[in-house]
Amino acid sequence: MQGNSLPARPSRATAGDDAVASIVSAIPLRAQLFHKQLQPEELLVLHAMLEIGDSTGQFLYPSIPRIAAYAKLSERTVQKTLHGEDRKTSPRKDPGAPTKPRAVHVGLIEKRVLVEIAPANATKRRAATYRLQIEALQDCPRTERWRQKKLPFPADDISLEKWVHHNPGAWSRITHELRMGAEARVGSQPLSPAASAAFMVSVARKHGMPHQLAVLCVEMSRK
């Protein structure tokens, strides 16, 4: 991708171009979470983490107080949602009554929805870093009919060519950052198709491209 040309897959792509072009889905990660089997507090916590950390889900920092403030949940609820809770016995109203076993609440980390990629650093007061592994979540049957429905982009209302023509500098910065980001990841663990799409959209949005055009741009890079 060079100059003001629209994104297209070259006949002999570089390693960076191949990484950028391996996009299957252009659905933002936040939107994908609505179609996954999640409890309400889990959805709120993950959305807060994507807002606080990285919208691609690659670098998330679970600072309990900040997530609680963003998600409008108590810190105890956030702690339980992330790390789980061992609820072996229920409280006894009558000291003489036998205790009843309670189910253990499994957190997002134990479910491998959040995978640790860097440990916490107490000296620097830095929380552990996690990556969102959306593949560990099951699809939600309640949203299946909307997930399967594909809405076409209104070509008359969205003109990528016109935007590129009027914003050549921004388009040049977008293509440069995408190429540099892709080449920097050569040899490392590849991003999932959804994460790659979210990364491309976030770069385009950062340089002023409207969201719908950014998604359309990702779609065109697949052709």
NORTA-V886129 format. One record per residue. N is the residue number from 1. OMEGA is omega in radians with two decimals (* if undefined). NEAR is the number of other C-alpha atoms within 10 Angstrom. Layout:
# NORTA-V886129
n->{N/N}
omega->{OMEGA/OMEGA}
near->{NEAR/NEAR}
This chain:
# NORTA-V886129
n->{1/2/3/4/5/6/7/8/9/10/11/12/13/14/15/16/17/18/19/20/21/22/23/24/25/26/27/28/29/30/31/32/33/34/35/36/37/38/39/40/41/42/43/44/45/46/47/48/49/50/51/52/53/54/55/56/57/58/59/60/61/62/63/64/65/66/67/68/69/70/71/72/73/74/75/76/77/78/79/80/81/82/83/84/85/86/87/88/89/90/91/92/93/94/95/96/97/98/99/100/101/102/103/104/105/106/107/108/109/110/111/112/113/114/115/116/117/118/119/120/121/122/123/124/125/126/127/128/129/130/131/132/133/134/135/136/137/138/139/140/141/142/143/144/145/146/147/148/149/150/151/152/153/154/155/156/157/158/159/160/161/162/163/164/165/166/167/168/169/170/171/172/173/174/175/176/177/178/179/180/181/182/183/184/185/186/187/188/189/190/191/192/193/194/195/196/197/198/199/200/201/202/203/204/205/206/207/208/209/210/211/212/213/214/215/216/217/218/219/220/221/222/223}
omega->{-3.10/3.07/-3.12/3.14/3.12/-3.08/3.12/-3.13/-3.11/-3.13/3.08/-3.05/3.02/3.13/3.12/3.12/3.14/-3.12/-3.14/-3.04/-3.10/-3.11/3.10/-3.09/3.11/-3.14/3.12/-3.07/3.12/-3.12/3.13/-3.11/3.11/-3.09/3.13/-3.12/-3.09/2.99/-3.11/-3.13/3.09/3.11/3.13/-3.12/-3.13/3.09/3.11/-3.14/3.09/3.11/-3.10/-3.05/-3.03/-3.08/3.08/3.12/-3.08/-3.10/-3.08/-3.05/-3.06/3.01/-3.01/-3.11/-3.10/3.10/3.14/3.14/-3.13/-3.06/-3.11/3.10/3.06/3.12/3.12/3.12/3.11/3.12/-3.14/-3.13/-3.12/-2.96/3.14/-3.12/3.14/-3.08/-3.05/-3.08/3.09/3.11/-3.11/3.05/3.11/-3.11/-3.12/-3.10/3.13/3.12/3.14/3.13/3.11/-3.11/3.08/3.09/-3.13/-3.10/-3.12/-3.13/3.12/3.09/-3.11/2.99/3.02/-3.09/-3.12/3.10/3.07/-3.10/3.09/3.11/-3.09/-3.12/3.14/-3.14/-3.09/3.13/3.06/3.13/-3.09/3.03/3.11/3.12/-3.03/3.13/3.14/-3.12/3.07/3.09/3.13/-3.12/-3.10/-3.11/-3.04/-3.07/3.09/3.13/-3.11/-3.09/3.13/-3.12/3.14/3.08/3.10/-3.05/-3.11/-3.09/-3.10/-3.13/3.13/-3.12/-3.13/-3.13/3.13/-3.13/-3.10/-3.12/-3.08/-3.13/3.13/3.13/3.10/3.13/3.12/-3.11/3.13/-3.11/3.11/-3.13/-3.14/3.14/3.14/-3.12/3.12/-3.11/3.12/-3.12/3.11/-3.13/-3.08/3.05/3.03/3.12/-3.13/3.14/3.10/3.12/3.14/3.11/-3.14/3.13/-3.12/3.10/3.14/3.13/-3.13/-3.12/2.96/3.14/3.09/-3.03/-3.10/3.09/3.12/3.11/3.11/3.12/3.09/3.12/-3.11/-3.14/3.13/-3.03/*}
near->{18/11/13/17/13/16/17/15/16/11/6/8/12/12/16/17/20/17/21/24/24/16/22/15/18/21/16/20/21/18/10/13/19/15/18/20/16/17/10/8/16/20/18/20/26/25/22/21/25/21/16/17/17/16/20/25/25/20/20/26/21/25/17/18/15/16/25/20/13/15/20/14/15/14/17/13/17/26/19/18/22/22/16/18/16/12/12/12/13/12/14/11/8/8/8/7/9/11/14/11/11/12/12/12/13/15/19/22/17/12/15/16/19/23/17/17/13/13/11/14/11/9/6/7/8/13/16/17/20/22/20/24/16/18/12/13/16/11/17/14/11/11/13/12/8/10/14/8/8/7/7/6/12/9/9/6/7/14/13/18/14/9/15/18/12/11/15/14/13/18/23/17/15/23/20/15/15/21/19/13/17/22/17/12/14/13/8/7/7/12/19/18/18/21/25/24/26/25/25/25/28/20/18/25/17/12/15/13/22/16/14/15/19/22/23/18/21/24/17/16/17/15/9}
